[in-house]
Amino acid sequence: DAGRTDKLRPGDIVGALTGDAGLKVDAIGKIDVFPTRSYVAIQRTQADRALTRLQEGRIKARRFRIRQL
């Protein structure tokens, strides 16, 4: 759970997914950043890998709770 109050931007999420998680940009869909949480659309075939990598990694040098809906 992270959003605008955490100074999180869509570019930060894309950077974490393409860098740490190793996803290609075309596997990432719409990113919605709200005040306290963010939602990211990811291709189903890549979702498990992205979830695992983000749970282990960091965004903007901080750990956030990452979960699948």
mmCIF file of the N, C-alpha and C atoms, coordinates in Angstrom:
data_MODEL
# 
_entry.id   MODEL 
# 
loop_
_atom_site.group_PDB 
_atom_site.id 
_atom_site.type_symbol 
_atom_site.label_atom_id 
_atom_site.label_alt_id 
_atom_site.label_comp_id 
_atom_site.label_asym_id 
_atom_site.label_entity_id 
_atom_site.label_seq_id 
_atom_site.pdbx_PDB_ins_code 
_atom_site.Cartn_x 
_atom_site.Cartn_y 
_atom_site.Cartn_z 
_atom_site.occupancy 
_atom_site.B_iso_or_equiv 
_atom_site.pdbx_formal_charge 
_atom_site.auth_seq_id 
_atom_site.auth_comp_id 
_atom_site.auth_asym_id 
_atom_site.auth_atom_id 
_atom_site.pdbx_PDB_model_num 
ATOM 1   N N  . ASP A 1 1  ? 0.834  -1.178  0.000   1.00 0.00 ? 1  ASP A N  1 
ATOM 2   C CA . ASP A 1 1  ? 0.000  0.000   0.000   1.00 0.00 ? 1  ASP A CA 1 
ATOM 3   C C  . ASP A 1 1  ? 0.877  1.239   0.000   1.00 0.00 ? 1  ASP A C  1 
ATOM 4   N N  . ALA A 1 2  ? 0.841  1.959   -1.084  1.00 0.00 ? 2  ALA A N  1 
ATOM 5   C CA . ALA A 1 2  ? 1.606  3.194   -1.213  1.00 0.00 ? 2  ALA A CA 1 
ATOM 6   C C  . ALA A 1 2  ? 0.906  4.076   -2.236  1.00 0.00 ? 2  ALA A C  1 
ATOM 7   N N  . GLY A 1 3  ? 0.997  5.367   -2.022  1.00 0.00 ? 3  GLY A N  1 
ATOM 8   C CA . GLY A 1 3  ? 0.334  6.286   -2.940  1.00 0.00 ? 3  GLY A CA 1 
ATOM 9   C C  . GLY A 1 3  ? 1.003  7.640   -2.952  1.00 0.00 ? 3  GLY A C  1 
ATOM 10  N N  . ARG A 1 4  ? 0.217  8.638   -3.307  1.00 0.00 ? 4  ARG A N  1 
ATOM 11  C CA . ARG A 1 4  ? 0.757  9.991   -3.420  1.00 0.00 ? 4  ARG A CA 1 
ATOM 12  C C  . ARG A 1 4  ? 1.298  10.532  -2.105  1.00 0.00 ? 4  ARG A C  1 
ATOM 13  N N  . THR A 1 5  ? 0.703  10.162  -0.985  1.00 0.00 ? 5  THR A N  1 
ATOM 14  C CA . THR A 1 5  ? 1.209  10.652  0.298   1.00 0.00 ? 5  THR A CA 1 
ATOM 15  C C  . THR A 1 5  ? 2.601  10.103  0.591   1.00 0.00 ? 5  THR A C  1 
ATOM 16  N N  . ASP A 1 6  ? 2.964  9.010   -0.060  1.00 0.00 ? 6  ASP A N  1 
ATOM 17  C CA . ASP A 1 6  ? 4.313  8.433   0.058   1.00 0.00 ? 6  ASP A CA 1 
ATOM 18  C C  . ASP A 1 6  ? 5.233  8.972   -1.040  1.00 0.00 ? 6  ASP A C  1 
ATOM 19  N N  . LYS A 1 7  ? 4.736  9.959   -1.795  1.00 0.00 ? 7  LYS A N  1 
ATOM 20  C CA . LYS A 1 7  ? 5.473  10.567  -2.910  1.00 0.00 ? 7  LYS A CA 1 
ATOM 21  C C  . LYS A 1 7  ? 5.806  9.558   -3.996  1.00 0.00 ? 7  LYS A C  1 
ATOM 22  N N  . LEU A 1 8  ? 4.891  8.617   -4.190  1.00 0.00 ? 8  LEU A N  1 
ATOM 23  C CA . LEU A 1 8  ? 5.058  7.588   -5.205  1.00 0.00 ? 8  LEU A CA 1 
ATOM 24  C C  . LEU A 1 8  ? 4.425  8.066   -6.509  1.00 0.00 ? 8  LEU A C  1 
ATOM 25  N N  . ARG A 1 9  ? 5.141  7.895   -7.617  1.00 0.00 ? 9  ARG A N  1 
ATOM 26  C CA . ARG A 1 9  ? 4.664  8.302   -8.930  1.00 0.00 ? 9  ARG A CA 1 
ATOM 27  C C  . ARG A 1 9  ? 4.596  7.082   -9.836  1.00 0.00 ? 9  ARG A C  1 
ATOM 28  N N  . PRO A 1 10 ? 3.790  7.145   -10.902 1.00 0.00 ? 10 PRO A N  1 
ATOM 29  C CA . PRO A 1 10 ? 3.725  6.012   -11.827 1.00 0.00 ? 10 PRO A CA 1 
ATOM 30  C C  . PRO A 1 10 ? 5.099  5.616   -12.376 1.00 0.00 ? 10 PRO A C  1 
ATOM 31  N N  . GLY A 1 11 ? 5.958  6.583   -12.627 1.00 0.00 ? 11 GLY A N  1 
ATOM 32  C CA . GLY A 1 11 ? 7.298  6.284   -13.130 1.00 0.00 ? 11 GLY A CA 1 
ATOM 33  C C  . GLY A 1 11 ? 8.133  5.474   -12.156 1.00 0.00 ? 11 GLY A C  1 
ATOM 34  N N  . ASP A 1 12 ? 7.920  5.678   -10.861 1.00 0.00 ? 12 ASP A N  1 
ATOM 35  C CA . ASP A 1 12 ? 8.633  4.892   -9.853  1.00 0.00 ? 12 ASP A CA 1 
ATOM 36  C C  . ASP A 1 12 ? 8.211  3.430   -9.920  1.00 0.00 ? 12 ASP A C  1 
ATOM 37  N N  . ILE A 1 13 ? 6.931  3.214   -10.127 1.00 0.00 ? 13 ILE A N  1 
ATOM 38  C CA . ILE A 1 13 ? 6.408  1.851   -10.214 1.00 0.00 ? 13 ILE A CA 1 
ATOM 39  C C  . ILE A 1 13 ? 6.915  1.171   -11.482 1.00 0.00 ? 13 ILE A C  1 
ATOM 40  N N  . VAL A 1 14 ? 6.881  1.891   -12.599 1.00 0.00 ? 14 VAL A N  1 
ATOM 41  C CA . VAL A 1 14 ? 7.390  1.337   -13.859 1.00 0.00 ? 14 VAL A CA 1 
ATOM 42  C C  . VAL A 1 14 ? 8.868  0.994   -13.722 1.00 0.00 ? 14 VAL A C  1 
ATOM 43  N N  . GLY A 1 15 ? 9.627  1.867   -13.090 1.00 0.00 ? 15 GLY A N  1 
ATOM 44  C CA . GLY A 1 15 ? 11.046 1.612   -12.897 1.00 0.00 ? 15 GLY A CA 1 
ATOM 45  C C  . GLY A 1 15 ? 11.309 0.372   -12.071 1.00 0.00 ? 15 GLY A C  1 
ATOM 46  N N  . ALA A 1 16 ? 10.526 0.183   -11.023 1.00 0.00 ? 16 ALA A N  1 
ATOM 47  C CA . ALA A 1 16 ? 10.692 -1.010  -10.186 1.00 0.00 ? 16 ALA A CA 1 
ATOM 48  C C  . ALA A 1 16 ? 10.319 -2.277  -10.955 1.00 0.00 ? 16 ALA A C  1 
ATOM 49  N N  . LEU A 1 17 ? 9.264  -2.200  -11.746 1.00 0.00 ? 17 LEU A N  1 
ATOM 50  C CA . LEU A 1 17 ? 8.828  -3.378  -12.496 1.00 0.00 ? 17 LEU A CA 1 
ATOM 51  C C  . LEU A 1 17 ? 9.774  -3.729  -13.640 1.00 0.00 ? 17 LEU A C  1 
ATOM 52  N N  . THR A 1 18 ? 10.290 -2.739  -14.330 1.00 0.00 ? 18 THR A N  1 
ATOM 53  C CA . THR A 1 18 ? 11.170 -3.022  -15.462 1.00 0.00 ? 18 THR A CA 1 
ATOM 54  C C  . THR A 1 18 ? 12.600 -3.295  -15.005 1.00 0.00 ? 18 THR A C  1 
ATOM 55  N N  . GLY A 1 19 ? 12.996 -2.707  -13.893 1.00 0.00 ? 19 GLY A N  1 
ATOM 56  C CA . GLY A 1 19 ? 14.357 -2.926  -13.404 1.00 0.00 ? 19 GLY A CA 1 
ATOM 57  C C  . GLY A 1 19 ? 14.453 -4.154  -12.532 1.00 0.00 ? 19 GLY A C  1 
ATOM 58  N N  . ASP A 1 20 ? 13.906 -4.081  -11.330 1.00 0.00 ? 20 ASP A N  1 
ATOM 59  C CA . ASP A 1 20 ? 14.014 -5.172  -10.364 1.00 0.00 ? 20 ASP A CA 1 
ATOM 60  C C  . ASP A 1 20 ? 13.254 -6.422  -10.794 1.00 0.00 ? 20 ASP A C  1 
ATOM 61  N N  . ALA A 1 21 ? 12.041 -6.240  -11.274 1.00 0.00 ? 21 ALA A N  1 
ATOM 62  C CA . ALA A 1 21 ? 11.213 -7.393  -11.617 1.00 0.00 ? 21 ALA A CA 1 
ATOM 63  C C  . ALA A 1 21 ? 11.535 -7.951  -13.000 1.00 0.00 ? 21 ALA A C  1 
ATOM 64  N N  . GLY A 1 22 ? 12.212 -7.168  -13.830 1.00 0.00 ? 22 GLY A N  1 
ATOM 65  C CA . GLY A 1 22 ? 12.613 -7.648  -15.143 1.00 0.00 ? 22 GLY A CA 1 
ATOM 66  C C  . GLY A 1 22 ? 11.498 -7.743  -16.163 1.00 0.00 ? 22 GLY A C  1 
ATOM 67  N N  . LEU A 1 23 ? 10.422 -7.011  -15.964 1.00 0.00 ? 23 LEU A N  1 
ATOM 68  C CA . LEU A 1 23 ? 9.319  -7.036  -16.924 1.00 0.00 ? 23 LEU A CA 1 
ATOM 69  C C  . LEU A 1 23 ? 9.610  -6.113  -18.097 1.00 0.00 ? 23 LEU A C  1 
ATOM 70  N N  . LYS A 1 24 ? 9.008  -6.411  -19.217 1.00 0.00 ? 24 LYS A N  1 
ATOM 71  C CA . LYS A 1 24 ? 9.082  -5.512  -20.365 1.00 0.00 ? 24 LYS A CA 1 
ATOM 72  C C  . LYS A 1 24 ? 7.969  -4.472  -20.221 1.00 0.00 ? 24 LYS A C  1 
ATOM 73  N N  . VAL A 1 25 ? 8.199  -3.307  -20.777 1.00 0.00 ? 25 VAL A N  1 
ATOM 74  C CA . VAL A 1 25 ? 7.242  -2.205  -20.644 1.00 0.00 ? 25 VAL A CA 1 
ATOM 75  C C  . VAL A 1 25 ? 5.873  -2.581  -21.199 1.00 0.00 ? 25 VAL A C  1 
ATOM 76  N N  . ASP A 1 26 ? 5.827  -3.369  -22.256 1.00 0.00 ? 26 ASP A N  1 
ATOM 77  C CA . ASP A 1 26 ? 4.537  -3.728  -22.847 1.00 0.00 ? 26 ASP A CA 1 
ATOM 78  C C  . ASP A 1 26 ? 3.724  -4.692  -21.984 1.00 0.00 ? 26 ASP A C  1 
ATOM 79  N N  . ALA A 1 27 ? 4.306  -5.249  -20.930 1.00 0.00 ? 27 ALA A N  1 
ATOM 80  C CA . ALA A 1 27 ? 3.576  -6.123  -20.007 1.00 0.00 ? 27 ALA A CA 1 
ATOM 81  C C  . ALA A 1 27 ? 2.851  -5.317  -18.932 1.00 0.00 ? 27 ALA A C  1 
ATOM 82  N N  . ILE A 1 28 ? 3.134  -4.015  -18.865 1.00 0.00 ? 28 ILE A N  1 
ATOM 83  C CA . ILE A 1 28 ? 2.544  -3.144  -17.851 1.00 0.00 ? 28 ILE A CA 1 
ATOM 84  C C  . ILE A 1 28 ? 1.433  -2.338  -18.491 1.00 0.00 ? 28 ILE A C  1 
ATOM 85  N N  . GLY A 1 29 ? 0.278  -2.319  -17.828 1.00 0.00 ? 29 GLY A N  1 
ATOM 86  C CA . GLY A 1 29 ? -0.862 -1.569  -18.332 1.00 0.00 ? 29 GLY A CA 1 
ATOM 87  C C  . GLY A 1 29 ? -1.065 -0.284  -17.542 1.00 0.00 ? 29 GLY A C  1 
ATOM 88  N N  . LYS A 1 30 ? -2.306 0.006   -17.262 1.00 0.00 ? 30 LYS A N  1 
ATOM 89  C CA . LYS A 1 30 ? -2.682 1.243   -16.584 1.00 0.00 ? 30 LYS A CA 1 
ATOM 90  C C  . LYS A 1 30 ? -2.183 1.263   -15.139 1.00 0.00 ? 30 LYS A C  1 
ATOM 91  N N  . ILE A 1 31 ? -1.704 2.427   -14.714 1.00 0.00 ? 31 ILE A N  1 
ATOM 92  C CA . ILE A 1 31 ? -1.252 2.622   -13.338 1.00 0.00 ? 31 ILE A CA 1 
ATOM 93  C C  . ILE A 1 31 ? -2.081 3.748   -12.731 1.00 0.00 ? 31 ILE A C  1 
ATOM 94  N N  . ASP A 1 32 ? -2.777 3.458   -11.651 1.00 0.00 ? 32 ASP A N  1 
ATOM 95  C CA . ASP A 1 32 ? -3.559 4.462   -10.925 1.00 0.00 ? 32 ASP A CA 1 
ATOM 96  C C  . ASP A 1 32 ? -2.908 4.700   -9.575  1.00 0.00 ? 32 ASP A C  1 
ATOM 97  N N  . VAL A 1 33 ? -2.553 5.945   -9.289  1.00 0.00 ? 33 VAL A N  1 
ATOM 98  C CA . VAL A 1 33 ? -1.947 6.292   -8.003  1.00 0.00 ? 33 VAL A CA 1 
ATOM 99  C C  . VAL A 1 33 ? -2.933 7.174   -7.245  1.00 0.00 ? 33 VAL A C  1 
ATOM 100 N N  . PHE A 1 34 ? -3.404 6.681   -6.118  1.00 0.00 ? 34 PHE A N  1 
ATOM 101 C CA . PHE A 1 34 ? -4.335 7.401   -5.256  1.00 0.00 ? 34 PHE A CA 1 
ATOM 102 C C  . PHE A 1 34 ? -3.580 7.882   -4.016  1.00 0.00 ? 34 PHE A C  1 
ATOM 103 N N  . PRO A 1 35 ? -4.204 8.646   -3.154  1.00 0.00 ? 35 PRO A N  1 
ATOM 104 C CA . PRO A 1 35 ? -3.468 9.164   -1.987  1.00 0.00 ? 35 PRO A CA 1 
ATOM 105 C C  . PRO A 1 35 ? -2.790 8.109   -1.119  1.00 0.00 ? 35 PRO A C  1 
ATOM 106 N N  . THR A 1 36 ? -3.438 6.972   -0.880  1.00 0.00 ? 36 THR A N  1 
ATOM 107 C CA . THR A 1 36 ? -2.844 5.985   0.031   1.00 0.00 ? 36 THR A CA 1 
ATOM 108 C C  . THR A 1 36 ? -2.552 4.634   -0.601  1.00 0.00 ? 36 THR A C  1 
ATOM 109 N N  . ARG A 1 37 ? -2.889 4.449   -1.863  1.00 0.00 ? 37 ARG A N  1 
ATOM 110 C CA . ARG A 1 37 ? -2.590 3.172   -2.525  1.00 0.00 ? 37 ARG A CA 1 
ATOM 111 C C  . ARG A 1 37 ? -2.500 3.351   -4.023  1.00 0.00 ? 37 ARG A C  1 
ATOM 112 N N  . SER A 1 38 ? -1.935 2.352   -4.678  1.00 0.00 ? 38 SER A N  1 
ATOM 113 C CA . SER A 1 38 ? -1.765 2.378   -6.126  1.00 0.00 ? 38 SER A CA 1 
ATOM 114 C C  . SER A 1 38 ? -2.201 1.044   -6.705  1.00 0.00 ? 38 SER A C  1 
ATOM 115 N N  . TYR A 1 39 ? -2.683 1.096   -7.944  1.00 0.00 ? 39 TYR A N  1 
ATOM 116 C CA . TYR A 1 39 ? -3.098 -0.103  -8.661  1.00 0.00 ? 39 TYR A CA 1 
ATOM 117 C C  . TYR A 1 39 ? -2.356 -0.156  -9.986  1.00 0.00 ? 39 TYR A C  1 
ATOM 118 N N  . VAL A 1 40 ? -1.861 -1.344  -10.323 1.00 0.00 ? 40 VAL A N  1 
ATOM 119 C CA . VAL A 1 40 ? -1.102 -1.525  -11.562 1.00 0.00 ? 40 VAL A CA 1 
ATOM 120 C C  . VAL A 1 40 ? -1.666 -2.721  -12.313 1.00 0.00 ? 40 VAL A C  1 
ATOM 121 N N  . ALA A 1 41 ? -1.962 -2.534  -13.588 1.00 0.00 ? 41 ALA A N  1 
ATOM 122 C CA . ALA A 1 41 ? -2.412 -3.635  -14.437 1.00 0.00 ? 41 ALA A CA 1 
ATOM 123 C C  . ALA A 1 41 ? -1.189 -4.289  -15.067 1.00 0.00 ? 41 ALA A C  1 
ATOM 124 N N  . ILE A 1 42 ? -1.072 -5.593  -14.898 1.00 0.00 ? 42 ILE A N  1 
ATOM 125 C CA . ILE A 1 42 ? 0.058  -6.354  -15.440 1.00 0.00 ? 42 ILE A CA 1 
ATOM 126 C C  . ILE A 1 42 ? -0.500 -7.577  -16.162 1.00 0.00 ? 42 ILE A C  1 
ATOM 127 N N  . GLN A 1 43 ? 0.122  -7.952  -17.275 1.00 0.00 ? 43 GLN A N  1 
ATOM 128 C CA . GLN A 1 43 ? -0.321 -9.139  -18.006 1.00 0.00 ? 43 GLN A CA 1 
ATOM 129 C C  . GLN A 1 43 ? -0.368 -10.339 -17.068 1.00 0.00 ? 43 GLN A C  1 
ATOM 130 N N  . ARG A 1 44 ? -1.394 -11.149 -17.234 1.00 0.00 ? 44 ARG A N  1 
ATOM 131 C CA . ARG A 1 44 ? -1.565 -12.321 -16.358 1.00 0.00 ? 44 ARG A CA 1 
ATOM 132 C C  . ARG A 1 44 ? -0.340 -13.236 -16.360 1.00 0.00 ? 44 ARG A C  1 
ATOM 133 N N  . THR A 1 45 ? 0.280  -13.388 -17.501 1.00 0.00 ? 45 THR A N  1 
ATOM 134 C CA . THR A 1 45 ? 1.425  -14.303 -17.600 1.00 0.00 ? 45 THR A CA 1 
ATOM 135 C C  . THR A 1 45 ? 2.632  -13.785 -16.812 1.00 0.00 ? 45 THR A C  1 
ATOM 136 N N  . GLN A 1 46 ? 2.683  -12.509 -16.540 1.00 0.00 ? 46 GLN A N  1 
ATOM 137 C CA . GLN A 1 46 ? 3.813  -11.898 -15.846 1.00 0.00 ? 46 GLN A CA 1 
ATOM 138 C C  . GLN A 1 46 ? 3.489  -11.538 -14.393 1.00 0.00 ? 46 GLN A C  1 
ATOM 139 N N  . ALA A 1 47 ? 2.246  -11.657 -13.982 1.00 0.00 ? 47 ALA A N  1 
ATOM 140 C CA . ALA A 1 47 ? 1.801  -11.173 -12.680 1.00 0.00 ? 47 ALA A CA 1 
ATOM 141 C C  . ALA A 1 47 ? 2.513  -11.855 -11.503 1.00 0.00 ? 47 ALA A C  1 
ATOM 142 N N  . ASP A 1 48 ? 2.654  -13.165 -11.541 1.00 0.00 ? 48 ASP A N  1 
ATOM 143 C CA . ASP A 1 48 ? 3.299  -13.878 -10.430 1.00 0.00 ? 48 ASP A CA 1 
ATOM 144 C C  . ASP A 1 48 ? 4.755  -13.462 -10.256 1.00 0.00 ? 48 ASP A C  1 
ATOM 145 N N  . ARG A 1 49 ? 5.455  -13.342 -11.366 1.00 0.00 ? 49 ARG A N  1 
ATOM 146 C CA . ARG A 1 49 ? 6.862  -12.938 -11.310 1.00 0.00 ? 49 ARG A CA 1 
ATOM 147 C C  . ARG A 1 49 ? 7.000  -11.509 -10.764 1.00 0.00 ? 49 ARG A C  1 
ATOM 148 N N  . ALA A 1 50 ? 6.139  -10.611 -11.236 1.00 0.00 ? 50 ALA A N  1 
ATOM 149 C CA . ALA A 1 50 ? 6.184  -9.222  -10.771 1.00 0.00 ? 50 ALA A CA 1 
ATOM 150 C C  . ALA A 1 50 ? 5.853  -9.139  -9.289  1.00 0.00 ? 50 ALA A C  1 
ATOM 151 N N  . LEU A 1 51 ? 4.864  -9.881  -8.853  1.00 0.00 ? 51 LEU A N  1 
ATOM 152 C CA . LEU A 1 51 ? 4.463  -9.878  -7.452  1.00 0.00 ? 51 LEU A CA 1 
ATOM 153 C C  . LEU A 1 51 ? 5.590  -10.363 -6.552  1.00 0.00 ? 51 LEU A C  1 
ATOM 154 N N  . THR A 1 52 ? 6.206  -11.450 -6.913  1.00 0.00 ? 52 THR A N  1 
ATOM 155 C CA . THR A 1 52 ? 7.306  -11.997 -6.113  1.00 0.00 ? 52 THR A CA 1 
ATOM 156 C C  . THR A 1 52 ? 8.477  -11.029 -6.029  1.00 0.00 ? 52 THR A C  1 
ATOM 157 N N  . ARG A 1 53 ? 8.882  -10.486 -7.155  1.00 0.00 ? 53 ARG A N  1 
ATOM 158 C CA . ARG A 1 53 ? 10.030 -9.577  -7.179  1.00 0.00 ? 53 ARG A CA 1 
ATOM 159 C C  . ARG A 1 53 ? 9.765  -8.295  -6.412  1.00 0.00 ? 53 ARG A C  1 
ATOM 160 N N  . LEU A 1 54 ? 8.561  -7.742  -6.530  1.00 0.00 ? 54 LEU A N  1 
ATOM 161 C CA . LEU A 1 54 ? 8.256  -6.498  -5.814  1.00 0.00 ? 54 LEU A CA 1 
ATOM 162 C C  . LEU A 1 54 ? 8.118  -6.723  -4.310  1.00 0.00 ? 54 LEU A C  1 
ATOM 163 N N  . GLN A 1 55 ? 7.622  -7.878  -3.912  1.00 0.00 ? 55 GLN A N  1 
ATOM 164 C CA . GLN A 1 55 ? 7.518  -8.166  -2.479  1.00 0.00 ? 55 GLN A CA 1 
ATOM 165 C C  . GLN A 1 55 ? 8.896  -8.275  -1.845  1.00 0.00 ? 55 GLN A C  1 
ATOM 166 N N  . GLU A 1 56 ? 9.865  -8.752  -2.605  1.00 0.00 ? 56 GLU A N  1 
ATOM 167 C CA . GLU A 1 56 ? 11.230 -8.897  -2.093  1.00 0.00 ? 56 GLU A CA 1 
ATOM 168 C C  . GLU A 1 56 ? 12.038 -7.609  -2.225  1.00 0.00 ? 56 GLU A C  1 
ATOM 169 N N  . GLY A 1 57 ? 11.657 -6.763  -3.168  1.00 0.00 ? 57 GLY A N  1 
ATOM 170 C CA . GLY A 1 57 ? 12.440 -5.575  -3.474  1.00 0.00 ? 57 GLY A CA 1 
ATOM 171 C C  . GLY A 1 57 ? 11.917 -4.305  -2.817  1.00 0.00 ? 57 GLY A C  1 
ATOM 172 N N  . ARG A 1 58 ? 12.373 -3.175  -3.355  1.00 0.00 ? 58 ARG A N  1 
ATOM 173 C CA . ARG A 1 58 ? 12.018 -1.866  -2.817  1.00 0.00 ? 58 ARG A CA 1 
ATOM 174 C C  . ARG A 1 58 ? 11.633 -0.922  -3.950  1.00 0.00 ? 58 ARG A C  1 
ATOM 175 N N  . ILE A 1 59 ? 10.832 0.070   -3.601  1.00 0.00 ? 59 ILE A N  1 
ATOM 176 C CA . ILE A 1 59 ? 10.492 1.158   -4.498  1.00 0.00 ? 59 ILE A CA 1 
ATOM 177 C C  . ILE A 1 59 ? 10.892 2.432   -3.771  1.00 0.00 ? 59 ILE A C  1 
ATOM 178 N N  . LYS A 1 60 ? 11.714 3.235   -4.408  1.00 0.00 ? 60 LYS A N  1 
ATOM 179 C CA . LYS A 1 60 ? 12.232 4.466   -3.794  1.00 0.00 ? 60 LYS A CA 1 
ATOM 180 C C  . LYS A 1 60 ? 12.895 4.173   -2.453  1.00 0.00 ? 60 LYS A C  1 
ATOM 181 N N  . ALA A 1 61 ? 13.663 3.108   -2.403  1.00 0.00 ? 61 ALA A N  1 
ATOM 182 C CA . ALA A 1 61 ? 14.425 2.676   -1.220  1.00 0.00 ? 61 ALA A CA 1 
ATOM 183 C C  . ALA A 1 61 ? 13.551 2.321   -0.021  1.00 0.00 ? 61 ALA A C  1 
ATOM 184 N N  . ARG A 1 62 ? 12.289 2.043   -0.251  1.00 0.00 ? 62 ARG A N  1 
ATOM 185 C CA . ARG A 1 62 ? 11.379 1.653   0.833   1.00 0.00 ? 62 ARG A CA 1 
ATOM 186 C C  . ARG A 1 62 ? 10.629 0.394   0.447   1.00 0.00 ? 62 ARG A C  1 
ATOM 187 N N  . ARG A 1 63 ? 10.280 -0.377  1.451   1.00 0.00 ? 63 ARG A N  1 
ATOM 188 C CA . ARG A 1 63 ? 9.459  -1.569  1.231   1.00 0.00 ? 63 ARG A CA 1 
ATOM 189 C C  . ARG A 1 63 ? 7.994  -1.190  1.398   1.00 0.00 ? 63 ARG A C  1 
ATOM 190 N N  . PHE A 1 64 ? 7.173  -1.740  0.521   1.00 0.00 ? 64 PHE A N  1 
ATOM 191 C CA . PHE A 1 64 ? 5.738  -1.505  0.587   1.00 0.00 ? 64 PHE A CA 1 
ATOM 192 C C  . PHE A 1 64 ? 5.017  -2.845  0.568   1.00 0.00 ? 64 PHE A C  1 
ATOM 193 N N  . ARG A 1 65 ? 3.797  -2.855  1.058   1.00 0.00 ? 65 ARG A N  1 
ATOM 194 C CA . ARG A 1 65 ? 2.989  -4.077  1.001   1.00 0.00 ? 65 ARG A CA 1 
ATOM 195 C C  . ARG A 1 65 ? 2.448  -4.206  -0.423  1.00 0.00 ? 65 ARG A C  1 
ATOM 196 N N  . ILE A 1 66 ? 2.779  -5.303  -1.074  1.00 0.00 ? 66 ILE A N  1 
ATOM 197 C CA . ILE A 1 66 ? 2.374  -5.569  -2.449  1.00 0.00 ? 66 ILE A CA 1 
ATOM 198 C C  . ILE A 1 66 ? 1.468  -6.793  -2.424  1.00 0.00 ? 66 ILE A C  1 
ATOM 199 N N  . ARG A 1 67 ? 0.324  -6.688  -3.081  1.00 0.00 ? 67 ARG A N  1 
ATOM 200 C CA . ARG A 1 67 ? -0.562 -7.857  -3.134  1.00 0.00 ? 67 ARG A CA 1 
ATOM 201 C C  . ARG A 1 67 ? -1.337 -7.877  -4.441  1.00 0.00 ? 67 ARG A C  1 
ATOM 202 N N  . GLN A 1 68 ? -1.830 -9.036  -4.782  1.00 0.00 ? 68 GLN A N  1 
ATOM 203 C CA . GLN A 1 68 ? -2.565 -9.243  -6.024  1.00 0.00 ? 68 GLN A CA 1 
ATOM 204 C C  . GLN A 1 68 ? -4.056 -9.163  -5.753  1.00 0.00 ? 68 GLN A C  1 
ATOM 205 N N  . LEU A 1 69 ? -4.776 -8.535  -6.673  1.00 0.00 ? 69 LEU A N  1 
ATOM 206 C CA . LEU A 1 69 ? -6.240 -8.462  -6.543  1.00 0.00 ? 69 LEU A CA 1 
ATOM 207 C C  . LEU A 1 69 ? -6.899 -9.422  -7.496  1.00 0.00 ? 69 LEU A C  1 
# 
